[in-house]
Structures are given as C-alpha cells and as structure tokens.
C-alpha cells in the first residue's frame, strides 16, 4: 500500500518545526528516521496532513555533557550510539542496547527521540531510559519541560507528548565507575520486538538501584521491591522478583509472566556475575 | 526396503543411515547424558519423505481437476549459424530452467550451452503448457527437449552424412562438432545447407527441416518419486520455549542430477521455507475473525540468523520411467523441516515427558507442552 497524500515541510530549527506542527490543528506529524511512522503511513494507520522533517535541525543533534548527565539530541541514531559516536556515559549499557535494536539498516535511520515519542512498549529505548531514570526534554510553543522516562509514557504508543510538542533530547545520567547493569531481551528472532525485557542498574556510589520489566504491553514496569532488594544483592533481588512480577502482571497469563520472570532472572544473574 | 511400484528406485534405509552418520547421532546421544551448562535441552530429529513429482494425465483426470496436463512440448531449432533455439511453454520462476533445459539439449547434440538460447512461457512463440507446478519442470520439459533433440539429431545426421559423403549411422556428435569416420563438420554448415544452400541437400531430406516440436510425458502418470532424509539438532530453552537449530543435514536423491548447484539451491531454499513453517510462519485470527498477522511485522519469516548452515549429501538413483532418469526436486526441501524440527524438539523434551504436536512450534506452544506434562505428572 501507499500512504495517503501529505504535505512535506523540512524544518530549519526547533522553532520552525513547532510553528509548522501548531499550524495544522494537530494534523501534522514530525518525522526523523521514519522507521515506525513510515510503515504506519504505508498501511494508512497514520494519515497526517503534513510531515515535518526534523533531520536538518541542528539543535536536535546536540551533545551536552554536564557533571551528572549527558544530554543527547533526539535525532541521534541507534547506529551512532551503537558505534560510540555518541559518548556512552552508561558504561556500555546504551551501546549494547543500541546494537540489539532491529537490524543495522533500521539502526542507521532510526533515532532515539523518535523511538521514545512512538513508545512501542516492546521497544528497547523505552525500557532502557526507564531503568536509567533518564529525563525526556520536550519543547512546545509555550516553552520547554522535562519529564522522567517512567512518567512520560502513559500506555502502549501513548505518551504525555502533545500534538504540537517535540521530544528534543534525552538526559542520560552518568553511571559511576562501580556501577553495574544488565539487559536481557527475549525475542523470537534477531531484529524482532521483544517478548520480554529484563533490565537492571545498580550504582551504589549514587545510591541507585532499579529493576524494570519491559515489553509488558504497557509502559515499562518498575519493580520497587526487587529494586530495593538489589541494593542488598542480585540474588536477594531475584528472590523478590517472582512474587512481585506475579502480582504486578496478574492480568496476564502464566506464559507471559514466565517470559518476564526469566528475563528479569537472567538480567539479575548477569548483573551478579 | 525393496522398491514398490509407486516409489520405485530408491534406497530409503541407506538415506536414513547416511543422515544418521552425518548428524553424528551417537555423539548427540552421548552429549544428551550430561546437562547443558546453559540449562537448554538438546534434541535430534529425523524425517524421511518421498516427493511425488511430474504426476500427470491420469492422476489429474481421476482427481477431477479442471486442468489436466498431457504431453509437455518443446520446440528446437538449429539456426543458420549453428546455434540452437529451445522454446518451451513451461515458465521459469527462478528454478534455473534456462540452464538445465540447455544442458539436456547439450547432452544429446553437444552444442555448447553458450550457443543455446532458451525461450520459455511465451504463448506467442512457445508450445502450449499448463505451467510450472508439482515439481514437474525438468522432468516434463526436460523430457520434451530430450525427445525433440533426438529427432533433430536424426535430421542433422542425415544432412551431415550427405555433405560428408558418409552413411548416417557413421555420424556422431562430439564437443559441439559433427564427426564421421575421420571427417568433421560444423553444425553451422548443416544450418547453412538447409537455410541458404538447399541445392546441396540430399534428395530425400526430411521436409520438416531443422525445427522439431515433440511432446513428452513419463512412462507412468503417477509421478516419479524423489526422496530425502532430513536431520536436525536443536536446543530448546525449557524456560523460554525458544528453539535454536544447531545443525541440519539433507541427504537427497532426485534421480539423475542435471545440475548439482541448482539441486542444492532448490533444496536450501526449500529447507529455509520449511524452517519457517516449523518455527515461525502462522496466519492467526482473533475471536472475531480479524487477521492478526496481516503484515510481515506479525507474520514472522526466518532470517539468516535463524537458519543453520545446511549440509547436504546426494545419492543418485535414476527413475526407470523418465527421460535420463530425472526426477523433480523443486518442492522437496520444504516437505520435511516441520517433521524434522518438531521431532528434534520432542526428543529434547523427552526428559520432561512433554510433546509438541502443532506447528509452528512457537515459544508459547513449547511452554504449554511443558506445562501440560508437569500438570499430568502432578496428577
């Protein structure tokens, strides 16, 4: 199939993109890599009147290092993160995750901001930003705001992003030298969206421990008790995880829960090694 | 096993034994005695099958199908420059008939494949055909090319004998040239005689000239039977239900092999498709009949990383019923992977008493089989 007809505007800067987005009563869509929007246009699941192309906007390609975080512009691609062109302040976590997203041709085009704005519950950045407690920077015509990755996503393919707002960057916390992380994805084949994701970060120097269960057909699931137990040890976290997942995913069947249990268990086992 | 009337020509037991050796069954059985360090389970599976190919007139008529194939035809023409044109109604869908039909003509006339032009599936210029299906192309069209080439050979020999002042039965073809008792002639000279210098032709020349259309079907309508054994080694992760294929071997017999690369290519492609059937491909619907796998995002196909390096061995048992003993090979590769892979999965699950009985063997189906076995054991 082919998309329905749409207009095209190549944005010069963020201000221009926001003006163009606002001008069409919410009927315009921003596009960067087009890896998710492209197929949706072709299937006519999305029928925007206008596409606002963000790829020439230099502000969305900034990298700003602060002592405790790195701000990564929304238009950096998965491949640029995988290849280390974007510095990795997460001690290898983001590079590993980037390298496991879909296939290289997708990674060459797909952007971190686009993936987060699209918010497929099984997508990798959604869970990764949640486990890191990253911030999402958003610009609208009335100003800018920062939202935590966990509260940004409110459901499958649903975020707090308004139709006339743009994700401009992510703020990724710098992990300390002694920090440990693990990311385990269960997928049926290379390049597929995950059946289940288990992600864990333990950074004692920052007094930070978080375990997140991803690909739950909803925003990433924070496991507070398991996270707390991780401060003690990965094996303590493992003990807490099963019951917590069982409770929090009670709406799902046994096999769904088992996949998520195993993803968390294997992530924690890896973190403990 | 002694060949039966329908599956004539084949040593099925030898096929299975060869596959057993290639997959190293004894080593797999030894490996199964110790648990895998990563908690996965190893299994091995086999499947032996026959592939009915080029079944024809009586079979289709008995099935009451609206379309009944008869004699497949091919037209061959020796051109004035000594090249050969082969025209056949069969269509090519990537199975390499341009190459293999030229090879069949070359087998009889020795004209180099590079001088043979093959034209297929054009209703304006080629004989009528019911098309490519039932792994029939090389058996039917190959037979037709062979039959036409033999007839054309007689006509060429008759003219050549006259030009060389020899008897037709002394004339032989060798390496793209015509020979008779030490004398030699190019095919082009025979072409020139017919098309341009008819005054040099023998008095009783066949007036059909250097163009022949003949029809062919095998001696039986029930088909000629290729066969193979497939064997696979898999790991099953009993916690996630994910299956990985570690090794895959094919021992195939398609009678006389016209072109080994094409046979292997057909088989590799078929196995890849069959592994899709075994593990991935499924058209699912929800309770309201809404299709759930309407795009390739939901309808999974195996990719390069899901496919093993397939190892292949060939045996060659010619069919007594077809020209040159050829059997069809187009669809065979896809027949066995479902049985082979699921047999291997069930071998891996044997220690758990679980059995998967449905394809594709998705992670969910594998886990459901394990859960059912656990439930039964507990009861």
Interface residues (C-beta under 8 A of the other chain):
Chain A: X39 X43 X186 X188 X189 X190 X191 X192 X195 X254 X255 X258 X259 X262
Chain B: X239 X240 X241 X242 X280 X295 X297 X300 X302 X303 X305 X306 X362 X363 X364 X367 X368 X371
